Amino acid sequence: MQSYLAAKRTVDDRALNRRVLERFSDELAGVDDPARVVEFGFGVGTMIERLAEWGRLPERTSYRAIDRDPENVAAARARVPDRLEPTEYRIVDDHDSGWAATREDVETAELDRVETADFGERTDGRSIALTLEVGDALSPETIASGDATAGNDACAEAVVAAAFLDVVDLERALESIAAALEPGGLLYAPITFDGATGFAPSHPLDDRIERLYHRHMDEIRDAGASTTGRQLLASLPANGFEMLAAGGSDWIVRPRSADEGSGYPATERTFLQTILETIDEALAAYPADVLDPADRRAWLSTRRRQLEESELSFVAHHVDVLARLENN
Ligand SMILES: C[S@@+](CC[C@H](N)C(=O)[O-])C[C@H]1O[C@@H](n2cnc3c(N)ncnc32)[C@H](O)[C@@H]1O
């Protein structure tokens, strides 16, 4: 999971809808200082890395990152401070249940100020106070505990939920997001899966495999849905959100041409391997009268060979959304 989430970074970098991201960044620039952001399903931390590298965060940001998988949080803790080192943001990292600094130049005495989100004396450029947390972002207790940690009753000005809403119960997630936000707060939900998974070159079993894979998301997997992107467009107004921007953010992974260097960019071969494994695991849940295991194996072995030979391309459709929680 951790190497998949890390490998996903460059795929997401290409896919993210720049218009929606720009609007998010512009809206965030106008909130009170420091901006308070909560990320649901933080994974290994690639979104905060990207936002910092691309200069998309306000001058001072208090960033609370929640993921239910302790191994993801451990991986984020190991990688994010280093990744942010070359950016213009100065980082304060949290570990375990309290706040603590990983950067040697942050004095212990400063931590109380960070804990209470008081950046008053920090005049040394852009900064992020980062807290990493293992927890269920859909639980009211987790969301409420953030207020206690921050030492005040304030909610966040923005919730980021990247590649998240399609793996959880959408209605519960929107309730929890609303609880985490101040009135007028922003929801940025990029890379929300929306019902299309395809490979090239085509294979005679593709349509069947895609249908069963999506059915697994809808009917067999614990939570989430294969058409969350479009469901979100309908659910936001019903849950008190005003839509500010929406756009497509499709994943397209393809082997490079000889001129481009051949093979797959960065670690995108690992990304595709995990996608194939995920599809295979989902399909293995079906009895033989729904999907003959020999068909599943034949499809997978063709796809694995094509990947090995750098012949496989992959497309998945996603939607990016920016919305504002209405004031009442
Ligand atoms: C598809 S991954 C996306 C991770 C990251 N946002 C990214 O785009 O790379 C979904 C993440 O949500 C986390 N997750 C799923 N359900 C969760 C929940 N109820 N509370 C917190 N995290 C959750 C998973 O552990 C995983 O890291």
The ligand as a Gaussian input file, in Angstrom:
#p B3LYP/6-31G(d) Opt

LIG

0 1
 C       -6.821000       5.542000      -1.964000
 S       -5.980000       5.998000      -0.524000
 C       -5.583000       7.705000      -0.875000
 C       -4.498000       8.223000      -0.007000
 C       -4.064000       9.661000      -0.331000
 N       -5.146000      10.598000      -0.100000
 C       -3.572000       9.751000      -1.735000
 O       -4.289000      10.306000      -2.588000
 O       -2.492000       9.245000      -2.006000
 C       -7.263000       6.146000       0.695000
 C       -6.695000       6.421000       2.083000
 O       -7.772000       6.611000       2.974000
 C       -7.465000       5.963000       4.198000
 N       -8.754000       5.720000       4.866000
 C       -9.771000       4.923000       4.443000
 N      -10.811000       5.007000       5.298000
 C      -10.445000       5.897000       6.258000
 C      -11.090000       6.424000       7.409000
 N      -12.333000       6.051000       7.741000
 N      -10.419000       7.316000       8.166000
 C       -9.153000       7.709000       7.842000
 N       -8.497000       7.234000       6.772000
 C       -9.125000       6.340000       5.994000
 C       -6.687000       4.737000       3.785000
 O       -5.899000       4.217000       4.836000
 C       -5.848000       5.286000       2.633000
 O       -4.641000       5.811000       3.085000

